[in-house]
Amino acid sequence: MTRIREIRLTPLRHTLAEPYGMARGLSKARQCCLVELETDDGIVGIGEAWGPPAAVRGYLDAVQDAWIGRDLFAHAQALKLVLGRNYHFGIENQMLALASGIDIAAHDAIGKRLGVPVHALLGGKVADCVAVYASGGYMTAEPQASLDAMLERFLGRGFFAAKMKIGHSVAEDRARVARARETLGEAFTLMVDINGNCTADQALATIRAIEGFNIHWVEEPLAPLDWAGYRWLRDRSPVPIATGEALYTAHQFLRLGTEGCADIWQPDLTLCGGLAQGKLIAELCHLHHKRLSPHVWGSAIGLAAAVHLVATHAPYPATTHPPDPTFVEYDVGENPLRDALLATPLLPEEGYLTVPDGPGLGIALDPDAVRRLAGEA
């Protein structure tokens, strides 16, 4: 029996040369928490916990006993124990981010223990590569002035789909989208992201103003828990609605489905509970006949986890000719946590990422990069 012996956390951070972000505000740094899970026979699995590393670390002493000493293959039982005995904490916090990182690391360790890739643990892959969309078009201190430079990141790299930020005002949003469509061309798949900066009526006004630009989806138009607003908006929107990056565990995605709030579900595996919860959410997508597209905005570890999950997600109800691919988000902003953290970075070609087939997540950290990024934290 292989038991979990230790859980280690390493804060990773990169200070941005120029802050960038969304309608709600700009980020000065990219950060996350590296999770390492070591077993009693020396296997080390890696995972990623979303958000401020200090907040993640604050939960470790309180909950790690649920994992330490447990059979590695029974790791998923720990989250149920943690949620049950700490129900006063709720689920929308860094405790879930920590649990997410541990779950991803446990899957990586199990894959290494058995000599199989994570996608095999999740039911087997249905494709050797997954589609990605370029995520960028960020807000800056001068959002209009920087838009053209950010749109250039979408071109010349083989991407055929991309997402940009909007959410300041109807007029400004329309101008940004018009410029993007002019630059990218009519054939390019274009999504927009409001990051919850609107009320339902405001979001609908923006959607109606930009619908003529052939928008693939409008992401997070409302605050994450505005269930009534999402129901109201989805009933009226001429453009598909996407959300989920700030929802925790399959419980909240179940409500997303039963209340008819969104067309595309976007769990972040480094926040929602990891790959175990991600697999449940993916199955709920099938049961509710919705599309899946994991949110990724952290390190290469979370990206790899999302690639493995999507590789196992059959395009139900379609079979051989799905109308749209199941996209994974691929951020193209300045981010060494994505580009430099691995010995061999995950790089898309012609809009697709090859699914790693090595044991576990099929990735290896660059020790020098870990030390450098940990030094900034």
C-alpha positions in Angstrom: 0.0 0.0 0.0 1.3 3.4 -1.0 0.5 6.1 1.6 0.7 9.9 1.5 3.7 11.0 3.7 4.0 14.7 3.2 2.4 17.7 1.4 4.7 20.6 0.6 3.7 24.1 -0.7 5.9 26.5 -2.6 4.6 30.0 -3.5 5.3 31.0 -7.0 5.1 34.6 -8.2 6.1 36.8 -11.2 5.9 40.6 -11.0 4.5 41.9 -14.3 6.4 44.6 -16.3 3.1 46.3 -16.9 -0.1 45.5 -15.0 -2.9 44.0 -17.1 -6.2 42.4 -16.3 -10.0 42.9 -16.7 -12.8 45.3 -16.2 -12.8 44.8 -12.5 -9.1 45.8 -12.1 -5.5 45.0 -13.1 -3.1 42.5 -11.8 0.4 43.5 -10.8 1.7 39.9 -10.6 1.0 36.3 -11.7 1.0 33.9 -8.7 -0.1 30.5 -7.6 1.0 27.8 -5.1 3.0 24.7 -6.2 1.8 21.6 -4.4 4.0 18.6 -4.0 2.6 15.4 -2.5 5.2 12.8 -1.5 4.4 9.1 -0.8 6.1 6.8 1.7 7.9 5.1 -1.3 9.3 8.3 -2.6 6.9 9.2 -5.4 6.3 13.0 -5.8 3.2 14.2 -7.5 2.8 17.9 -8.4 -0.3 20.1 -8.4 -1.4 23.7 -8.5 -3.5 25.7 -6.0 -5.1 28.9 -7.3 -4.8 32.3 -5.7 -2.6 34.0 -3.1 -0.1 31.4 -1.8 -0.2 32.8 1.7 -3.9 32.2 2.0 -3.5 28.7 0.6 -0.7 27.9 3.1 -2.9 29.2 6.0 -5.3 26.2 5.5 -2.6 23.5 5.3 -2.1 22.9 9.0 -5.9 22.8 9.6 -6.7 20.2 7.0 -3.7 18.2 6.0 -4.3 15.4 8.5 -7.1 14.3 6.3 -4.5 13.3 3.6 -1.4 12.4 5.6 -1.1 8.7 6.2 -4.0 7.9 3.8 -3.7 5.4 1.0 -2.8 7.3 -2.1 -5.5 5.5 -4.1 -8.1 6.6 -1.5 -7.1 10.3 -1.6 -10.4 11.5 -3.0 -12.1 10.5 0.3 -10.2 13.2 2.1 -12.1 16.1 0.5 -15.4 14.7 1.7 -14.0 14.5 5.2 -12.6 18.0 5.1 -15.9 19.5 3.7 -18.0 17.6 6.3 -16.1 18.5 9.4 -15.3 22.1 8.3 -18.8 23.0 6.9 -18.7 26.3 8.7 -15.8 27.4 6.4 -18.0 27.1 3.3 -16.4 26.2 0.0 -15.6 29.5 -1.7 -12.1 29.9 -0.2 -8.5 28.9 -0.4 -9.2 25.6 1.5 -10.8 24.4 -1.8 -7.8 25.7 -3.8 -5.5 23.8 -1.5 -7.6 20.6 -1.9 -7.6 21.2 -5.7 -3.8 21.3 -5.8 -3.6 18.2 -3.6 -6.0 16.3 -5.8 -4.1 17.2 -9.0 -0.8 16.1 -7.3 -2.4 12.8 -6.1 -3.5 12.0 -9.7 0.0 12.8 -10.9 1.5 10.5 -8.2 -0.9 7.7 -9.0 -0.1 7.9 -12.7 3.6 7.8 -11.8 3.1 4.9 -9.5 1.2 2.9 -12.1 3.2 4.1 -15.1 0.2 5.5 -16.9 -0.9 9.1 -17.9 -3.6 10.9 -15.9 -6.0 10.7 -18.9 -6.0 6.9 -18.5 -7.0 7.4 -14.8 -9.9 9.6 -15.9 -11.4 7.0 -18.3 -9.1 7.2 -21.4 -8.5 9.8 -24.0 -10.7 10.3 -27.0 -8.2 12.5 -28.8 -4.4 12.9 -29.1 -4.7 16.7 -29.1 -7.1 19.3 -27.7 -8.1 22.6 -29.2 -7.0 25.8 -27.4 -8.1 29.4 -27.7 -5.7 32.3 -27.1 -6.8 34.2 -24.0 -5.7 37.8 -23.9 -6.9 41.2 -25.2 -6.5 42.4 -21.6 -7.3 45.7 -20.1 -4.4 47.9 -19.2 -4.0 51.4 -17.9 -4.6 52.6 -21.4 -7.0 49.9 -22.7 -7.7 51.2 -26.2 -4.0 52.1 -26.9 -2.8 48.6 -25.9 -5.5 46.7 -27.7 -3.8 46.4 -31.1 -0.6 45.1 -29.6 -2.5 42.5 -27.6 -4.5 41.4 -30.7 -1.1 40.8 -32.5 -0.5 38.0 -29.9 -3.4 36.1 -31.4 -1.9 36.3 -35.0 1.0 34.5 -36.5 1.0 31.7 -33.9 -1.6 29.4 -35.6 -4.5 30.2 -33.3 -8.0 30.1 -34.8 -9.9 31.2 -31.7 -9.3 33.8 -29.0 -10.9 35.6 -26.1 -10.7 39.3 -25.2 -11.7 41.4 -22.3 -14.6 43.8 -22.3 -17.0 45.2 -19.6 -16.2 48.9 -19.3 -19.2 50.4 -21.1 -21.5 49.5 -24.0 -19.8 52.0 -26.3 -16.3 51.1 -25.4 -17.1 47.4 -25.5 -18.5 47.7 -29.0 -15.5 49.6 -30.2 -13.1 47.1 -28.8 -14.9 44.2 -30.3 -15.3 45.9 -33.7 -11.5 46.6 -33.7 -10.8 42.9 -32.8 -13.1 41.6 -35.6 -11.5 44.0 -38.1 -8.0 42.8 -37.1 -8.7 39.1 -36.8 -11.0 38.6 -39.8 -14.5 37.1 -40.1 -13.3 33.4 -39.9 -11.6 33.8 -36.6 -13.6 32.4 -33.6 -13.9 35.3 -31.1 -15.1 35.1 -27.5 -15.5 38.0 -25.0 -15.1 38.1 -21.2 -16.8 40.6 -18.9 -15.5 39.1 -15.6 -18.8 39.7 -13.8 -18.6 43.5 -14.0 -22.3 44.0 -15.0 -25.8 43.5 -13.8 -28.1 41.5 -16.0 -29.6 44.5 -17.8 -26.2 46.1 -18.4 -24.8 42.8 -19.8 -27.8 42.4 -22.1 -27.3 45.9 -23.5 -23.6 45.0 -24.3 -24.5 41.7 -25.8 -27.0 43.2 -28.1 -24.5 45.9 -29.1 -21.8 43.3 -30.1 -23.9 40.3 -31.4 -23.4 41.4 -35.0 -19.7 40.6 -34.7 -20.3 36.9 -34.6 -19.4 36.3 -30.9 -18.8 32.6 -30.0 -19.7 33.2 -26.3 -19.9 35.9 -23.7 -18.0 34.8 -20.6 -18.9 35.6 -17.0 -21.2 38.6 -17.8 -22.5 38.6 -14.2 -21.2 38.0 -10.6 -20.6 34.3 -10.1 -23.5 33.6 -7.7 -26.1 35.8 -9.5 -28.2 32.7 -10.3 -31.4 34.6 -11.0 -29.5 37.1 -13.2 -27.9 34.3 -15.2 -31.3 32.6 -15.7 -32.9 35.9 -16.8 -29.9 36.8 -19.1 -29.6 33.4 -20.7 -33.3 33.4 -21.6 -32.8 36.7 -23.5 -29.2 36.6 -24.8 -28.7 36.1 -28.6 -25.2 34.9 -27.8 -24.3 31.7 -25.7 -23.4 32.4 -22.1 -20.3 30.9 -20.4 -19.4 30.9 -16.7 -17.9 28.8 -14.0 -14.3 29.9 -13.2 -15.3 31.1 -9.8 -17.6 28.2 -8.9 -16.5 25.6 -6.4 -17.2 21.8 -6.4 -19.7 19.9 -8.5 -22.4 21.2 -6.1 -22.4 24.7 -7.6 -22.2 23.3 -11.2 -25.2 21.1 -10.5 -27.1 24.3 -9.7 -25.8 25.9 -12.8 -27.4 23.1 -14.8 -30.7 22.6 -12.9 -31.4 26.3 -13.1 -30.5 26.7 -16.7 -27.9 29.4 -16.2 -25.2 28.9 -18.9 -24.4 27.1 -22.1 -20.7 26.6 -21.6 -19.3 25.5 -18.2 -15.8 26.6 -17.2 -14.4 24.9 -14.1 -10.9 25.9 -13.0 -9.3 22.6 -11.8 -7.0 24.5 -9.5 -10.0 26.0 -7.6 -13.1 23.8 -8.0 -11.7 20.7 -6.3 -9.2 19.3 -8.7 -9.5 16.5 -11.3 -11.9 14.4 -9.2 -14.4 17.2 -9.0 -13.5 18.3 -12.6 -14.5 14.8 -13.9 -17.8 15.0 -12.0 -18.5 18.5 -13.5 -17.6 17.1 -17.0 -20.2 14.3 -16.5 -22.8 16.8 -15.3 -22.1 18.7 -18.6 -23.1 15.6 -20.5 -26.2 15.0 -18.3 -27.4 18.6 -18.8 -26.3 18.7 -22.5 -23.9 21.6 -22.0 -20.5 22.4 -23.4 -17.3 22.2 -21.3 -14.3 24.5 -21.6 -12.0 24.6 -18.5 -10.7 27.9 -17.3 -6.9 28.1 -17.0 -5.2 31.2 -15.7 -2.3 30.1 -13.6 0.7 27.9 -14.2 1.6 25.1 -16.7 0.5 22.5 -14.1 -3.1 23.6 -14.2 -2.9 23.8 -18.0 -1.7 20.2 -18.1 -4.5 19.0 -15.8 -7.1 20.7 -18.0 -5.6 19.2 -21.1 -5.9 15.7 -19.6 -9.5 16.3 -18.6 -10.6 17.6 -21.9 -8.8 14.7 -23.7 -11.2 12.3 -22.0 -14.3 14.4 -22.6 -16.3 12.9 -25.5 -18.2 15.5 -27.6 -21.6 14.2 -26.5 -24.2 14.2 -28.1 -22.1 14.6 -31.2 -20.0 11.6 -32.4 -17.7 12.0 -35.4 -18.6 15.5 -36.4 -18.9 17.9 -33.3 -19.9 21.4 -34.4 -17.3 22.9 -32.2 -14.2 21.6 -30.4 -14.0 21.4 -26.6 -11.6 24.3 -26.0 -8.9 24.7 -23.3 -8.0 28.2 -22.4 -4.4 29.1 -23.3 -3.4 32.5 -21.8 -1.0 34.5 -24.0 -0.2 37.2 -21.5 3.2 37.7 -19.9 3.5 34.7 -17.6 6.7 32.6 -16.8 4.6 30.4 -14.6 3.2 29.0 -17.9 6.2 29.4 -20.2 9.3 28.8 -18.0 8.1 26.5 -15.2 8.5 23.2 -17.1 11.6 21.5 -18.5 9.6 21.2 -21.7 6.9 23.8 -22.0 3.4 23.0 -23.3 3.3 24.9 -26.6 0.3 24.8 -29.0 0.7 24.2 -32.7 -2.0 25.4 -35.2 -4.4 25.9 -32.3 -3.9 22.5 -30.7 -2.0 21.1 -27.8 -0.7 17.5 -27.8 -1.9 15.5 -24.9 1.0 14.3 -22.7 1.3 10.5 -22.6 4.0 10.2 -20.0 3.3 8.9 -16.5 1.0 11.2 -14.4 0.6 14.6 -15.9 3.5 13.8 -18.2 5.3 17.0 -17.3 8.5 17.8 -15.4 9.4 21.0 -13.5 12.5 23.0 -14.2 14.2 23.2 -10.8 15.9 26.5 -11.7 12.7 28.1 -12.7 11.0 27.0 -9.5 13.8 28.5 -7.4 13.6 31.7 -9.4 9.8 32.1 -9.2 9.8 31.1 -5.5 12.3 33.8 -4.9 9.9 36.4 -6.1 7.1 35.2 -3.8 
